[in-house]
Amino acid sequence: MIEVFLLVIALIWLIFASVSDFKTREVPDWLSYSLIAIGFSSALLKSIVFKDLSVFYSVFAFGIMFLVSLLLYYTKQWGGGDVKLLIGLFTLFPIYPLELLKYFNPNLQLPFILIFLINLAIIGAIYSLFYGGYLLIKNKINLVSETKKYKMHKSFVYFPLLLLLISIIVQDVIIKLLLLSLGFIILVTPILFIYIKIIENKCMFKKINVNSLTEGDWITHNIYYKGKLIYNKNSPGVVKKDIDLLKKIKIRYVIVKEGIPFIPSFLIAFIITIIFGNLLRI
């Protein structure tokens, strides 16, 4: 019963975090830290009562997700709130909650954390594409006219056509599918790249007052004061001392890159993982 209770907590926390991410582009730290605290506490309790390895699983999951999250944070894929929430979520659920097998029949041939990350990659990609479309409509961007500004090399069209012709000749079904899949990937990849670049350039850069900066915001340009670099655009995000310094030297405006509110894809991927397991069925 305790795992069902913890699942309810996780879902409520993820819903609250999703709403907060939509409204403010931030996830309150107390959500992540409380998940970590609840995760370790419940694991310790289960280890004492049932004499199992629950604490070890939680510690191991915490360590793995900490490393994964650091990688995503310092490569500017996710913000600080995203990574902390992910660490908290898998400290709470390092393995699939076995009580739920009474209600669901998920594909669990891979470790639970890996299954979630696979599902998150799929759901996150779909979610980002649709949210990007919403941003284009919201900002009244003409996608057709913007696309014409980018030139796609002819080989990205000719090569898939060549693979299509070869697939028609080939009799083996598996090879035929592989050729068609490869051709599709080659054709779609540059189109998606152009789509993402248009969204990024037209919808995600914003000039804001320094007083509106919050920790984790990504400033897109170097800032100098008296010939000295005081902020490097390659930093993963501003921290409090950066904001205080910018205010002190009377920098008024900066350009930041806004991220997509990504936490809702966490919620969707987590629900799908609990119910169905691995979407790729491997």
C-alpha positions as CSV (number, residue, x, y, z in Angstrom):
1,M,0.0,0.0,0.0
2,I,2.9,2.3,0.7
3,E,4.0,2.3,-3.0
4,V,0.5,3.3,-4.1
5,F,0.7,6.2,-1.6
6,L,4.1,7.2,-2.9
7,L,2.8,7.1,-6.5
8,V,0.0,9.5,-5.6
9,I,2.6,11.8,-4.0
10,A,4.8,11.7,-7.1
11,L,1.8,12.4,-9.4
12,I,0.6,15.4,-7.3
13,W,4.1,16.8,-7.2
14,L,4.6,16.4,-10.9
15,I,1.2,18.1,-11.7
16,F,2.1,21.0,-9.3
17,A,5.6,21.3,-10.9
18,S,4.0,21.2,-14.4
19,V,1.7,24.1,-13.6
20,S,4.5,26.1,-12.1
21,D,6.7,25.4,-15.1
22,F,4.0,26.7,-17.4
23,K,3.3,29.8,-15.4
24,T,6.8,30.9,-14.2
25,R,9.3,28.7,-16.1
26,E,10.5,27.6,-12.7
27,V,10.1,24.5,-10.5
28,P,10.1,25.3,-6.7
29,D,13.1,23.7,-5.0
30,W,10.9,22.4,-2.2
31,L,9.2,20.0,-4.6
32,S,12.5,18.3,-5.6
33,Y,14.0,18.3,-2.1
34,S,10.9,17.0,-0.5
35,L,10.8,14.1,-3.1
36,I,14.4,13.3,-2.2
37,A,13.6,13.4,1.5
38,I,10.5,11.3,1.1
39,G,12.3,8.8,-1.1
40,F,15.2,8.2,1.3
41,S,12.9,8.1,4.3
42,S,10.5,5.6,2.8
43,A,13.4,3.5,1.5
44,L,15.0,3.4,4.9
45,L,11.7,2.4,6.5
46,K,11.2,-0.4,4.0
47,S,14.7,-1.7,4.5
48,I,14.3,-1.8,8.3
49,V,10.8,-3.4,8.2
50,F,11.3,-5.8,5.3
51,K,15.1,-6.2,5.6
52,D,15.6,-5.5,1.9
53,L,17.8,-3.4,-0.3
54,S,15.5,-0.4,-0.7
55,V,17.9,2.1,0.7
56,F,20.7,0.9,-1.6
57,Y,18.4,1.2,-4.6
58,S,17.5,4.8,-3.7
59,V,21.1,5.8,-3.1
60,F,22.2,4.1,-6.4
61,A,19.3,5.8,-8.3
62,F,20.2,9.1,-6.7
63,G,23.8,8.8,-7.9
64,I,22.9,7.7,-11.4
65,M,20.4,10.4,-12.0
66,F,22.7,13.0,-10.4
67,L,25.3,12.2,-13.0
68,V,22.8,12.1,-15.9
69,S,21.2,15.4,-14.7
70,L,24.6,17.1,-14.4
71,L,25.3,16.2,-18.0
72,L,22.0,17.6,-19.2
73,Y,22.3,20.7,-17.1
74,Y,25.8,21.6,-18.2
75,T,25.1,21.0,-21.9
76,K,22.1,23.4,-21.5
77,Q,19.5,20.8,-22.4
78,W,17.6,21.2,-19.1
79,G,17.4,23.8,-16.4
80,G,18.3,23.4,-12.8
81,G,14.7,22.8,-11.7
82,D,14.2,20.0,-14.3
83,V,17.3,18.1,-13.2
84,K,16.6,18.4,-9.4
85,L,13.0,17.1,-10.0
86,L,14.3,14.1,-12.0
87,I,16.7,13.3,-9.2
88,G,13.9,13.5,-6.6
89,L,11.6,11.4,-8.7
90,F,14.0,8.4,-9.0
91,T,15.1,8.7,-5.4
92,L,11.5,8.0,-4.6
93,F,11.1,5.3,-7.3
94,P,14.5,3.7,-8.0
95,I,12.7,0.5,-9.3
96,Y,9.2,-0.2,-10.6
97,P,6.7,-0.2,-7.7
98,L,5.9,-3.9,-7.5
99,E,2.4,-3.3,-5.9
100,L,1.3,-1.8,-9.2
101,L,1.8,-5.1,-11.0
102,K,-1.6,-6.0,-9.5
103,Y,-3.2,-3.4,-11.7
104,F,-0.9,-3.0,-14.8
105,N,1.1,-5.2,-17.0
106,P,4.0,-3.1,-18.2
107,N,7.0,-4.1,-20.3
108,L,9.9,-4.1,-17.8
109,Q,12.6,-6.0,-19.6
110,L,15.0,-3.1,-19.0
111,P,15.8,-1.2,-15.7
112,F,13.0,1.1,-14.7
113,I,15.2,4.3,-14.9
114,L,16.3,3.4,-18.4
115,I,12.8,2.7,-19.5
116,F,11.7,6.1,-18.2
117,L,14.5,7.9,-20.0
118,I,13.7,6.1,-23.3
119,N,10.0,7.0,-22.9
120,L,10.9,10.6,-22.0
121,A,13.1,11.0,-25.1
122,I,10.1,9.9,-27.2
123,I,7.4,11.9,-25.4
124,G,9.7,14.9,-25.0
125,A,10.4,15.0,-28.7
126,I,6.7,14.9,-29.6
127,Y,5.8,17.4,-26.9
128,S,8.6,19.8,-28.0
129,L,7.5,19.7,-31.6
130,F,3.9,20.5,-30.8
131,Y,4.8,23.2,-28.2
132,G,7.2,24.7,-30.8
133,G,4.2,24.9,-33.2
134,Y,2.2,26.7,-30.5
135,L,5.0,29.2,-30.1
136,L,5.1,29.9,-33.8
137,I,1.3,30.5,-33.9
138,K,1.5,32.6,-30.7
139,N,4.3,34.8,-32.1
140,K,2.6,34.9,-35.6
141,I,5.6,33.5,-37.3
142,N,5.1,32.5,-41.0
143,L,6.8,29.1,-41.1
144,V,6.9,28.9,-44.9
145,S,8.6,32.3,-45.4
146,E,11.1,31.6,-42.6
147,T,11.9,28.2,-44.0
148,K,12.8,29.7,-47.4
149,K,15.7,31.5,-45.7
150,Y,17.4,28.2,-45.1
151,K,19.0,26.2,-47.8
152,M,18.9,22.4,-47.6
153,H,21.6,20.6,-49.5
154,K,20.2,18.6,-52.5
155,S,21.9,15.4,-51.2
156,F,19.3,15.3,-48.4
157,V,16.7,14.8,-51.1
158,Y,18.5,12.8,-53.7
159,F,20.0,10.2,-51.3
160,P,16.6,9.3,-49.8
161,L,15.2,8.9,-53.3
162,L,18.1,6.7,-54.2
163,L,17.4,4.5,-51.1
164,L,13.7,4.4,-52.1
165,L,14.6,3.1,-55.6
166,I,16.9,0.5,-54.2
167,S,14.2,-0.6,-51.7
168,I,11.9,-1.2,-54.6
169,I,14.4,-3.6,-56.2
170,V,15.4,-5.4,-53.0
171,Q,13.3,-8.4,-52.2
172,D,14.2,-9.0,-48.5
173,V,11.6,-7.3,-46.3
174,I,14.0,-6.5,-43.5
175,I,16.5,-4.8,-45.7
176,K,13.7,-3.0,-47.5
177,L,12.5,-1.6,-44.2
178,L,16.0,-0.6,-43.1
179,L,16.6,1.3,-46.4
180,L,13.2,3.1,-46.1
181,S,13.9,4.0,-42.5
182,L,17.3,5.3,-43.2
183,G,16.0,7.4,-46.1
184,F,13.2,8.8,-43.9
185,I,15.7,9.8,-41.2
186,I,18.1,11.4,-43.7
187,L,15.2,13.4,-45.2
188,V,13.5,14.5,-42.0
189,T,16.6,15.4,-39.9
190,P,17.5,18.6,-41.7
191,I,13.8,19.6,-41.9
192,L,13.5,19.2,-38.1
193,F,16.8,21.1,-37.6
194,I,15.4,24.0,-39.6
195,Y,12.1,23.9,-37.7
196,I,13.9,24.0,-34.4
197,K,16.3,26.8,-35.5
198,I,13.3,28.9,-36.6
199,I,11.5,28.4,-33.2
200,E,14.7,29.1,-31.3
201,N,15.6,32.3,-33.2
202,K,12.1,33.8,-33.5
203,C,10.4,32.7,-30.3
204,M,12.9,31.9,-27.5
205,F,15.2,35.0,-27.3
206,K,13.9,37.7,-25.1
207,K,15.3,41.1,-23.9
208,I,14.5,41.5,-20.2
209,N,15.3,43.9,-17.3
210,V,18.0,42.6,-15.0
211,N,15.6,43.0,-12.1
212,S,13.5,40.2,-13.8
213,L,16.4,37.7,-13.9
214,T,16.0,34.6,-11.9
215,E,18.6,31.9,-11.1
216,G,19.1,29.5,-13.9
217,D,18.2,32.0,-16.7
218,W,20.5,31.6,-19.7
219,I,22.0,34.9,-20.9
220,T,23.0,34.6,-24.5
221,H,25.9,37.0,-24.7
222,N,29.2,37.8,-22.9
223,I,29.0,40.7,-20.5
224,Y,32.1,42.9,-19.9
225,Y,32.8,45.6,-17.3
226,K,35.8,47.9,-17.7
227,G,37.3,45.4,-20.2
228,K,36.9,42.4,-17.9
229,L,34.6,39.5,-18.7
230,I,32.2,39.2,-15.8
231,Y,29.7,36.8,-17.3
232,N,30.5,34.1,-19.8
233,K,27.6,33.2,-22.2
234,N,28.7,29.5,-22.0
235,S,27.8,29.4,-18.3
236,P,24.9,27.0,-17.6
237,G,22.9,29.8,-16.1
238,V,23.0,32.8,-13.9
239,V,23.3,32.4,-10.1
240,K,22.5,34.9,-7.4
241,K,25.9,36.4,-7.3
242,D,25.8,37.1,-11.1
243,I,22.5,38.8,-10.7
244,D,23.7,40.9,-7.8
245,L,26.8,41.9,-9.7
246,L,24.9,42.9,-12.8
247,K,22.6,45.1,-10.7
248,K,25.7,46.6,-8.9
249,I,27.4,47.7,-12.1
250,K,24.0,49.0,-13.4
251,I,23.5,46.7,-16.3
252,R,19.9,47.4,-17.2
253,Y,18.9,44.8,-19.9
254,V,20.2,41.4,-21.0
255,I,19.0,38.9,-23.7
256,V,18.1,35.5,-22.4
257,K,17.0,32.3,-24.1
258,E,13.8,30.9,-22.7
259,G,13.4,27.2,-22.5
260,I,10.3,25.2,-23.3
261,P,8.4,24.2,-20.1
262,F,9.5,20.6,-20.2
263,I,8.1,19.3,-16.9
264,P,4.7,18.3,-18.4
265,S,6.6,15.7,-20.5
266,F,8.0,14.3,-17.3
267,L,4.5,13.8,-16.0
268,I,3.3,12.2,-19.3
269,A,6.3,9.9,-19.6
270,F,6.1,8.9,-16.0
271,I,2.4,7.9,-16.3
272,I,3.1,6.0,-19.5
273,T,6.1,4.2,-18.0
274,I,4.0,3.1,-15.0
275,I,1.1,1.8,-17.1
276,F,2.9,0.4,-20.2
277,G,6.6,0.2,-19.4
278,N,8.9,0.5,-22.4
279,L,7.1,2.1,-25.4
280,L,9.7,0.6,-27.8
281,R,8.9,-2.9,-26.4
282,I,12.5,-4.0,-26.1
